[in-house]
Amino acid sequence: MAEYIHLHMSHGVNAAFRLTAGMDLDLHRGPVAVFGPSGAGKTTLLRLIAGLDRPEEGIVRLHSADGPAETWFDQSTGEHLSPERRGIGFVFQDPTLFPHLTVANNLAYARTRAKRRGVALSDANRATCFDHLRLNPLLDRRVQNLSGGEARRVALMRALESAPRLLLLDEAFSGLDRARKTRLIGALKTILAESRIACLFVTHAEEELAALSRQVVQIENGTVHPPVPTADFLTHLSPDRATPLALLEAEVMGIDARQMLLIVKVSGATITVPYTDGTIGQILPGQMLTVVIDARDVALFQGTEEETNALATGLSIRNHVPATVAKISAPEDSPFATVALDTGDQQIWARLTRASVSDLGLAPGMAVQALVKAVRLSP
């Protein structure tokens, strides 16, 4: 898996617009979003990384955990590694499938090209991808007979069949309705987590970066900014959002269709999430989703797991997550404090009054139970 891409390059898009980037783009912690308005240079950045276009100057280098660094482009030496040798899977906004072939033959073509490079998707990973993308019923279909959502799923599978080290997605979810987008993003999250494929994806939709990315690279006026955590970026993006949002990786453990609830595991705790857009029956156990928790919807309780369970029987708050206080931010000019909580491998926040923090005697390192009043799925 790719650890990071070193970018230090400049490229003239047209007479009036130049794209510049100077950073190490960390990819090993999960998908990274490239965010910005139309025309900002998002697609150009992906094409430069893929080798479909050459920067006018600079260097592009891949650093991997399982091998030496590879120089993909270096203007000073004239090096330019061809796109097919970079181990990249690219899904464009237009799926660009071969219209004269069936779905099965489109996938077989990608698999054959991968084998020529000496790589291949394992049978186990292929079966997982087929399962999560629900491709088996489509294999004998002609491309022209696919819906937009079906074509996107096939295009994604074709990219995965190339056993890429890096998956690049260019507005791969645009044009899909919310239900189809939710299912496709959920399937992709699971596939990437299980196969450990690095992913960089372009979007201008806040809901997509919230659902899939762990970090966000913003492009403004031709400048590619270094990545920031998605939760921090969303808070900055919406200045009226006074409290941070936690975006948590969750695994679907079961479905209560009668109550319209998903049972999911978050950082070792099992919680329930309402699901109301009519697609609850199409989410699979084992699928990875993103749940969103607003700091204003978190209360804290000092007690054991048993005491918390007993307390919950008399409350409408049903979800609780064991946590440790990591940091307390309490501005002197505000009656409120924000408490950062470590849940093991992820972090959430609680918005409390300064008086509550004092009465509870909260301090970094203290074990608490986070009582979560509301949880929602990120689209």
C-alpha positions as CSV (number, residue, x, y, z in Angstrom):
1,M,0.0,0.0,0.0
2,A,1.2,3.5,-0.8
3,E,2.3,5.4,2.3
4,Y,2.5,8.9,0.8
5,I,3.0,10.8,-2.4
6,H,5.6,13.5,-2.5
7,L,4.3,16.4,-4.7
8,H,6.3,19.4,-5.5
9,M,5.1,20.6,-8.9
10,S,3.6,23.3,-11.0
11,H,1.5,23.1,-14.1
12,G,-0.1,25.7,-16.3
13,V,-3.7,24.7,-17.0
14,N,-4.3,27.6,-19.4
15,A,-2.9,31.0,-20.1
16,A,-4.5,32.4,-16.9
17,F,-4.5,29.5,-14.5
18,R,-1.6,27.6,-12.9
19,L,-1.9,24.7,-10.4
20,T,0.8,24.4,-7.8
21,A,1.3,21.7,-5.1
22,G,4.0,21.2,-2.5
23,M,3.4,18.5,0.1
24,D,3.7,15.0,1.2
25,L,0.2,13.5,0.7
26,D,-0.3,10.9,3.5
27,L,-2.4,8.0,2.2
28,H,-1.9,5.2,4.7
29,R,-4.6,6.2,7.2
30,G,-7.5,6.0,4.8
31,P,-9.1,7.7,1.8
32,V,-8.1,11.3,1.1
33,A,-10.6,13.7,-0.6
34,V,-9.6,16.5,-3.0
35,F,-12.2,19.2,-2.5
36,G,-12.9,22.4,-4.3
37,P,-15.3,24.1,-6.7
38,S,-15.7,23.3,-10.3
39,G,-12.7,24.5,-12.3
40,A,-10.4,24.5,-9.3
41,G,-8.0,22.0,-10.8
42,K,-9.1,18.8,-9.0
43,T,-9.2,16.6,-12.1
44,T,-5.9,18.1,-13.3
45,L,-4.2,17.1,-10.0
46,L,-5.4,13.5,-10.4
47,R,-4.3,13.4,-14.0
48,L,-0.8,14.7,-13.1
49,I,-0.5,12.0,-10.4
50,A,-1.7,9.3,-12.7
51,G,0.8,10.3,-15.5
52,L,-2.0,11.1,-18.0
53,D,-0.6,14.7,-18.1
54,R,3.0,15.8,-17.3
55,P,3.7,18.7,-14.9
56,E,5.6,21.6,-16.5
57,E,8.0,21.4,-13.6
58,G,8.7,19.7,-10.3
59,I,8.7,16.1,-9.0
60,V,6.1,13.4,-8.2
61,R,7.4,10.5,-6.1
62,L,5.6,7.5,-4.4
63,H,6.8,6.3,-1.1
64,S,5.7,2.8,-0.1
65,A,5.9,0.7,3.0
66,D,6.9,-2.4,1.1
67,G,9.6,-1.1,-1.2
68,P,11.9,1.8,-2.2
69,A,10.5,5.2,-3.3
70,E,9.6,5.4,-6.9
71,T,10.1,8.6,-9.0
72,W,7.1,9.0,-11.2
73,F,8.1,12.3,-12.7
74,D,11.1,14.5,-12.3
75,Q,11.4,17.5,-14.7
76,S,15.1,18.1,-13.8
77,T,16.1,14.6,-15.0
78,G,13.5,14.0,-17.6
79,E,12.1,11.0,-15.8
80,H,8.4,10.1,-16.6
81,L,7.0,6.8,-15.6
82,S,4.1,5.8,-17.9
83,P,0.6,5.6,-16.4
84,E,0.4,1.8,-16.9
85,R,3.6,1.3,-14.9
86,R,2.4,3.3,-11.8
87,G,-0.1,0.7,-10.6
88,I,-3.0,3.1,-10.5
89,G,-6.7,2.4,-10.9
90,F,-8.6,5.4,-12.3
91,V,-12.4,5.8,-12.3
92,F,-13.5,8.8,-14.3
93,Q,-16.8,10.7,-13.9
94,D,-17.9,9.0,-17.1
95,P,-17.4,5.3,-16.5
96,T,-15.8,4.8,-19.9
97,L,-16.6,1.1,-20.2
98,F,-16.2,-0.7,-23.5
99,P,-19.7,-0.6,-25.0
100,H,-19.2,-3.6,-27.3
101,L,-18.3,-5.9,-24.4
102,T,-20.4,-7.5,-21.6
103,V,-19.7,-6.6,-18.0
104,A,-17.8,-9.9,-17.6
105,N,-15.6,-9.1,-20.6
106,N,-14.9,-5.6,-19.4
107,L,-13.6,-7.0,-16.1
108,A,-11.7,-9.8,-17.8
109,Y,-9.9,-7.2,-19.9
110,A,-8.7,-5.4,-16.8
111,R,-7.7,-8.6,-15.1
112,T,-5.6,-9.7,-18.2
113,R,-3.8,-6.4,-18.3
114,A,-3.0,-6.7,-14.5
115,K,-1.5,-10.2,-15.0
116,R,0.7,-8.9,-17.7
117,R,2.2,-6.5,-15.1
118,G,2.7,-9.5,-12.8
119,V,-0.1,-8.5,-10.3
120,A,-3.5,-9.8,-9.6
121,L,-6.4,-9.3,-7.3
122,S,-6.7,-12.3,-5.0
123,D,-9.7,-14.6,-5.4
124,A,-10.8,-13.8,-1.9
125,N,-10.7,-10.0,-2.5
126,R,-12.4,-10.4,-5.9
127,A,-15.2,-12.4,-4.2
128,T,-15.6,-9.7,-1.5
129,C,-15.7,-7.0,-4.2
130,F,-18.3,-8.8,-6.2
131,D,-20.4,-9.4,-3.1
132,H,-20.3,-5.8,-1.9
133,L,-20.8,-4.3,-5.4
134,R,-23.6,-6.8,-6.2
135,L,-22.1,-7.6,-9.6
136,N,-23.0,-11.2,-10.2
137,P,-26.4,-10.4,-11.7
138,L,-24.8,-8.0,-14.1
139,L,-22.0,-10.1,-15.6
140,D,-23.9,-11.1,-18.8
141,R,-25.3,-7.7,-19.4
142,R,-24.1,-5.3,-22.2
143,V,-22.8,-2.0,-21.0
144,Q,-25.5,0.0,-22.9
145,N,-28.1,-1.8,-20.8
146,L,-26.7,-0.7,-17.5
147,S,-28.2,2.1,-15.3
148,G,-25.9,4.9,-14.2
149,G,-25.4,3.3,-10.8
150,E,-24.7,-0.1,-12.3
151,A,-22.2,1.4,-14.7
152,R,-20.4,3.1,-11.8
153,R,-20.2,-0.2,-9.9
154,V,-18.7,-2.0,-12.9
155,A,-16.2,0.9,-13.5
156,L,-15.1,0.7,-9.9
157,M,-14.7,-3.1,-10.1
158,R,-12.7,-2.8,-13.4
159,A,-10.3,-0.4,-11.6
160,L,-10.0,-2.8,-8.7
161,E,-9.3,-5.7,-11.0
162,S,-6.1,-4.0,-11.9
163,A,-4.9,-4.7,-8.3
164,P,-3.9,-1.0,-7.9
165,R,-1.6,0.4,-5.3
166,L,-3.5,3.7,-5.6
167,L,-7.2,4.2,-6.6
168,L,-8.1,7.6,-8.1
169,L,-11.8,8.5,-8.3
170,D,-12.9,11.6,-10.2
171,E,-16.4,12.6,-9.2
172,A,-17.2,8.9,-9.2
173,F,-20.5,9.4,-7.2
174,S,-21.9,12.4,-9.0
175,G,-25.3,12.0,-10.6
176,L,-26.4,9.2,-8.2
177,D,-29.4,9.6,-5.9
178,R,-28.8,9.4,-2.2
179,A,-29.7,5.8,-1.7
180,R,-27.4,4.6,-4.5
181,K,-24.6,6.9,-3.4
182,T,-24.9,5.6,0.2
183,R,-24.7,2.0,-0.9
184,L,-21.8,2.5,-3.3
185,I,-19.7,4.5,-0.8
186,G,-20.5,2.0,1.9
187,A,-19.3,-0.9,-0.3
188,L,-16.2,1.1,-1.3
189,K,-15.3,1.8,2.3
190,T,-15.4,-1.9,3.1
191,I,-13.4,-2.9,0.1
192,L,-10.7,-0.4,0.7
193,A,-10.4,-1.4,4.4
194,E,-10.2,-5.1,3.6
195,S,-7.8,-4.8,0.6
196,R,-5.7,-1.9,2.1
197,I,-5.7,0.0,-1.2
198,A,-4.8,3.7,-1.0
199,C,-7.5,6.0,-2.4
200,L,-7.6,9.6,-3.5
201,F,-10.9,10.9,-4.7
202,V,-12.2,14.2,-6.2
203,T,-15.4,15.7,-5.0
204,H,-17.1,19.0,-4.6
205,A,-19.9,17.5,-2.3
206,E,-19.5,18.0,1.4
207,E,-21.5,14.8,2.1
208,E,-19.2,12.7,0.1
209,L,-16.0,13.8,1.8
210,A,-17.7,13.4,5.2
211,A,-18.8,9.8,4.3
212,L,-15.5,8.5,2.8
213,S,-12.5,10.6,3.6
214,R,-10.2,10.7,6.6
215,Q,-8.3,13.7,5.3
216,V,-9.1,16.5,2.9
217,V,-6.9,18.3,0.4
218,Q,-8.5,21.6,-0.6
219,I,-7.7,23.4,-3.8
220,E,-8.2,27.2,-3.9
221,N,-7.2,29.6,-6.7
222,G,-4.8,27.0,-8.1
223,T,-3.0,26.2,-4.8
224,V,-3.2,22.7,-3.5
225,H,-3.2,22.9,0.3
226,P,-1.8,20.3,2.6
227,P,-4.3,17.7,4.0
228,V,-6.2,18.3,7.2
229,P,-8.5,15.9,9.2
230,T,-12.0,15.8,7.7
231,A,-13.7,16.8,10.9
232,D,-11.5,19.9,11.2
233,F,-12.1,20.7,7.6
234,L,-15.9,20.4,7.9
235,T,-15.9,22.7,11.0
236,H,-13.9,25.3,9.1
237,L,-16.1,24.9,6.0
238,S,-19.2,25.7,8.1
239,P,-18.2,28.6,10.3
240,D,-21.7,28.6,12.0
241,R,-20.9,25.1,13.3
242,A,-19.9,25.9,16.8
243,T,-19.1,22.4,17.9
244,P,-17.1,19.7,16.2
245,L,-18.6,16.7,14.4
246,A,-17.1,13.2,15.0
247,L,-17.0,11.1,11.8
248,L,-16.6,7.5,13.0
249,E,-15.9,4.3,11.1
250,A,-18.7,1.8,11.9
251,E,-19.2,-1.8,10.9
252,V,-22.7,-3.0,10.3
253,M,-23.4,-5.9,12.7
254,G,-27.1,-6.3,12.0
255,I,-30.4,-4.7,10.9
256,D,-33.6,-4.2,12.8
257,A,-35.9,-3.5,9.8
258,R,-39.0,-3.3,12.1
259,Q,-37.6,-0.5,14.1
260,M,-35.6,0.9,11.1
261,L,-32.3,0.7,13.0
262,L,-28.9,-0.4,12.0
263,I,-26.8,-2.1,14.7
264,V,-23.2,-1.0,14.2
265,K,-19.9,-1.4,16.0
266,V,-17.9,1.7,16.7
267,S,-14.5,1.5,18.5
268,G,-15.6,-1.8,20.1
269,A,-19.0,-0.5,21.3
270,T,-22.3,-1.6,19.8
271,I,-24.8,1.2,19.1
272,T,-27.9,1.7,17.0
273,V,-28.4,4.2,14.2
274,P,-31.8,5.2,12.7
275,Y,-32.0,4.7,9.0
276,T,-34.9,6.2,7.1
277,D,-34.3,6.6,3.4
278,G,-35.9,3.3,2.4
279,T,-32.7,1.3,1.6
280,I,-32.2,-0.4,5.0
281,G,-32.8,-3.9,3.5
282,Q,-30.0,-3.4,1.0
283,I,-27.2,-2.7,3.5
284,L,-25.1,-5.8,4.2
285,P,-23.7,-7.0,7.5
286,G,-20.0,-6.4,7.6
287,Q,-20.3,-3.2,5.5
288,M,-18.3,-0.2,6.6
289,L,-20.2,3.0,7.0
290,T,-19.6,6.4,8.6
291,V,-21.7,7.7,11.5
292,V,-21.8,11.3,12.6
293,I,-22.0,12.5,16.2
294,D,-22.4,16.1,17.1
295,A,-20.6,17.2,20.3
296,R,-23.9,18.8,21.4
297,D,-25.5,15.3,21.4
298,V,-22.9,13.8,23.9
299,A,-23.3,13.7,27.7
300,L,-20.8,12.2,30.0
301,F,-21.3,9.8,32.9
302,Q,-18.7,8.6,35.4
303,G,-19.6,4.9,36.0
304,T,-18.8,1.4,35.1
305,E,-20.3,-0.4,32.1
306,E,-22.8,-2.1,34.4
307,E,-23.8,1.2,36.1
308,T,-24.2,2.8,32.6
309,N,-26.4,-0.1,31.4
310,A,-28.6,0.2,34.5
311,L,-28.8,4.0,34.0
312,A,-29.8,3.6,30.3
313,T,-32.9,1.5,31.2
314,G,-34.5,4.7,32.6
315,L,-33.3,7.0,29.8
316,S,-34.3,7.7,26.2
317,I,-30.5,7.8,25.5
318,R,-29.7,4.2,24.5
319,N,-26.2,4.5,23.1
320,H,-23.0,4.8,25.2
321,V,-19.4,4.4,24.3
322,P,-16.5,3.9,26.8
323,A,-13.9,6.8,26.4
324,T,-11.0,8.5,28.0
325,V,-10.8,12.3,28.4
326,A,-8.0,13.5,26.1
327,K,-8.3,17.3,26.3
328,I,-10.5,20.0,27.6
329,S,-10.9,23.3,25.9
330,A,-12.7,26.0,27.9
331,P,-12.3,29.5,26.6
332,E,-12.5,32.1,29.4
333,D,-15.1,34.2,27.6
334,S,-17.5,31.3,27.1
335,P,-19.7,29.3,29.5
336,F,-19.1,26.2,27.5
337,A,-16.2,23.7,27.2
338,T,-15.4,21.2,24.5
339,V,-14.1,17.8,25.8
340,A,-12.1,15.6,23.4
341,L,-12.6,11.9,24.1
342,D,-10.5,9.0,22.9
343,T,-12.6,5.9,22.2
344,G,-9.6,3.7,21.5
345,D,-8.9,4.1,17.8
346,Q,-11.2,7.1,17.2
347,Q,-12.2,10.4,18.8
348,I,-15.5,12.1,19.6
349,W,-16.3,15.4,21.4
350,A,-18.7,16.5,24.1
351,R,-20.0,20.0,24.4
352,L,-20.6,20.7,28.1
353,T,-21.0,23.8,30.4
354,R,-17.9,24.8,32.3
355,A,-19.9,24.2,35.4
356,S,-20.5,20.5,34.4
357,V,-16.8,20.0,33.8
358,S,-16.0,21.4,37.2
359,D,-18.8,19.4,39.0
360,L,-17.6,16.1,37.4
361,G,-14.0,16.9,38.1
362,L,-13.1,16.0,34.5
363,A,-9.4,15.9,33.7
364,P,-7.2,14.3,30.9
365,G,-6.8,10.6,31.4
366,M,-10.1,10.1,33.3
367,A,-12.3,7.2,32.1
368,V,-15.9,8.1,31.3
369,Q,-19.0,6.8,29.5
370,A,-20.1,9.0,26.5
371,L,-23.9,8.9,26.4
372,V,-24.8,9.6,22.8
373,K,-28.3,11.2,22.4
374,A,-28.3,11.2,18.6
375,V,-26.4,9.4,15.8
376,R,-26.8,9.7,12.1
377,L,-25.4,8.1,9.0
378,S,-23.2,10.2,6.8
379,P,-24.6,10.0,3.2
